[in-house]
Amino acid sequence: MRKAYRILADIIAIEVVIQAMMIVFAVAGLFHWIDGGATLDQSVIDGWEDDPPTWQGAIGHFVHVMNGQFLIPLLGLALLIVSFFAAVPKGTMLAAVVLGSIIIQVAAGIIAADAPWVGLVHGLNAFVLFGAALQAAKMAKPEGAAQPVTAPA
């Protein structure tokens, strides 16, 4: 179970990186599309489901939303459940922090559509989530695993 905990925590951290990559891919592609003479207006947004956007990178928005609203919350919930059986020091607390920051991420991402300043919370909290997931993975390393060598103080 400890290994499952570590793998889940690592995957969540990797997913945060993928999220950042996908949203930048989408926004950069959108700017490129607009620079090419296209126009983003309400009709494009209203027709999004029936006539999906075709700019390079548009898939990044879809991946960002699907990962952020479905896959990452599922991984966070799985991490919390596994934490009860993994015997990782502070494992349940770290898993709860990870899941809590995932909940904040989802809420901030949704709310930011109506209150763009909340996007600042969304961006900052991504670092909290990433750090918490890395810390959880680190705590789940097998006891006696090689630690990085540091210079003496």
C-alpha positions as CSV (number, residue, x, y, z in Angstrom):
1,M,0.0,0.0,0.0
2,R,2.9,2.3,0.7
3,K,4.1,2.0,-2.9
4,A,0.5,2.7,-4.2
5,Y,0.4,5.8,-2.0
6,R,3.8,7.0,-3.4
7,I,2.7,6.3,-7.0
8,L,-0.6,8.1,-6.6
9,A,1.2,11.1,-5.0
10,D,3.7,11.2,-7.8
11,I,1.0,10.9,-10.5
12,I,-0.9,13.8,-8.9
13,A,2.3,15.9,-9.0
14,I,2.9,15.0,-12.6
15,E,-0.8,15.8,-13.4
16,V,-0.2,19.4,-12.0
17,V,2.7,19.8,-14.4
18,I,0.5,18.5,-17.3
19,Q,-2.2,20.9,-16.3
20,A,0.2,23.9,-16.6
21,M,1.5,22.6,-19.9
22,M,-2.0,22.1,-21.3
23,I,-3.4,25.5,-20.4
24,V,-0.4,27.3,-21.8
25,F,-0.7,25.3,-25.0
26,A,-4.3,26.3,-25.3
27,V,-3.7,30.0,-24.6
28,A,-0.7,30.2,-26.8
29,G,-2.6,28.5,-29.6
30,L,-5.5,30.9,-29.1
31,F,-3.3,33.9,-29.4
32,H,-1.7,32.4,-32.5
33,W,-5.1,31.8,-34.0
34,I,-6.2,35.4,-33.3
35,D,-2.9,36.8,-34.7
36,G,-3.7,34.9,-37.8
37,G,-6.9,36.9,-38.3
38,A,-9.5,34.9,-36.4
39,T,-11.8,36.4,-33.9
40,L,-12.8,35.0,-30.5
41,D,-16.3,36.3,-29.7
42,Q,-19.4,35.0,-27.9
43,S,-20.5,33.0,-30.9
44,V,-17.3,30.9,-30.8
45,I,-17.9,30.2,-27.1
46,D,-21.6,29.5,-27.5
47,G,-20.9,27.0,-30.4
48,W,-18.0,25.4,-28.6
49,E,-19.7,22.0,-28.0
50,D,-21.3,21.7,-31.5
51,D,-18.4,23.3,-33.4
52,P,-15.2,22.8,-31.4
53,P,-12.4,25.3,-31.9
54,T,-9.8,24.3,-34.4
55,W,-6.7,26.3,-33.4
56,Q,-3.5,24.5,-32.6
57,G,-3.6,23.9,-28.9
58,A,-7.4,24.0,-28.5
59,I,-7.3,20.4,-27.2
60,G,-5.2,21.8,-24.3
61,H,-8.3,23.5,-22.8
62,F,-10.3,20.3,-23.0
63,V,-7.5,18.2,-21.4
64,H,-7.1,20.9,-18.7
65,V,-10.8,20.8,-17.8
66,M,-11.2,17.0,-17.9
67,N,-8.0,16.3,-15.9
68,G,-8.8,19.1,-13.4
69,Q,-12.5,18.3,-12.8
70,F,-12.4,14.5,-13.1
71,L,-9.1,12.7,-13.1
72,I,-7.1,14.7,-10.5
73,P,-10.0,14.7,-7.9
74,L,-10.4,10.9,-8.4
75,L,-6.6,10.5,-7.9
76,G,-6.8,12.7,-4.7
77,L,-9.7,10.7,-3.3
78,A,-7.8,7.4,-4.1
79,L,-4.7,8.8,-2.3
80,L,-6.8,9.6,0.8
81,I,-8.3,6.2,0.9
82,V,-5.0,4.4,0.4
83,S,-3.5,6.6,3.1
84,F,-5.5,4.8,5.8
85,F,-3.7,1.5,4.9
86,A,-0.3,2.7,3.7
87,A,1.4,3.3,7.1
88,V,3.1,6.5,5.7
89,P,4.3,8.9,8.4
90,K,1.8,11.9,8.3
91,G,0.4,10.1,5.2
92,T,-3.3,10.7,5.9
93,M,-2.7,14.4,6.8
94,L,-0.7,14.9,3.6
95,A,-3.3,13.1,1.6
96,A,-6.0,15.3,3.2
97,V,-4.0,18.4,2.3
98,V,-3.6,17.2,-1.3
99,L,-7.3,16.5,-1.6
100,G,-8.2,19.8,0.1
101,S,-6.0,21.7,-2.4
102,I,-7.6,19.8,-5.3
103,I,-11.0,20.9,-4.0
104,I,-9.8,24.5,-3.9
105,Q,-8.4,24.1,-7.4
106,V,-11.6,22.9,-8.9
107,A,-13.7,25.5,-7.1
108,A,-11.3,28.3,-8.1
109,G,-11.2,27.2,-11.7
110,I,-15.0,27.2,-11.9
111,I,-15.5,30.5,-10.0
112,A,-12.8,32.2,-12.1
113,A,-15.1,32.3,-15.0
114,D,-17.3,34.8,-13.1
115,A,-14.6,36.4,-11.0
116,P,-11.3,36.4,-12.9
117,W,-9.3,37.5,-9.9
118,V,-9.9,34.0,-8.4
119,G,-7.7,32.8,-11.2
120,L,-4.8,34.1,-9.1
121,V,-5.8,31.7,-6.3
122,H,-6.1,28.9,-8.9
123,G,-2.5,29.6,-10.1
124,L,-1.0,29.9,-6.6
125,N,-2.8,26.9,-5.2
126,A,-1.4,24.8,-8.1
127,F,2.0,25.2,-6.4
128,V,0.6,24.2,-3.0
129,L,-0.9,21.1,-4.6
130,F,2.3,20.2,-6.4
131,G,4.4,20.7,-3.2
132,A,2.0,18.7,-1.1
133,A,1.9,15.8,-3.6
134,L,5.7,15.8,-3.8
135,Q,6.0,15.8,0.0
136,A,3.5,12.9,0.3
137,A,5.5,10.9,-2.3
138,K,8.7,11.7,-0.4
139,M,7.2,10.5,2.9
140,A,6.2,7.2,1.3
141,K,9.7,6.3,0.2
142,P,10.8,3.0,1.7
143,E,12.6,3.3,5.0
144,G,16.4,3.2,4.5
145,A,16.1,4.4,0.9
146,A,19.1,6.3,-0.3
147,Q,18.8,10.0,0.6
148,P,20.5,12.7,-1.4
149,V,24.0,13.5,-0.2
150,T,24.4,17.1,1.1
151,A,27.5,19.0,2.1
152,P,28.3,19.2,5.8
153,A,27.3,22.4,7.5
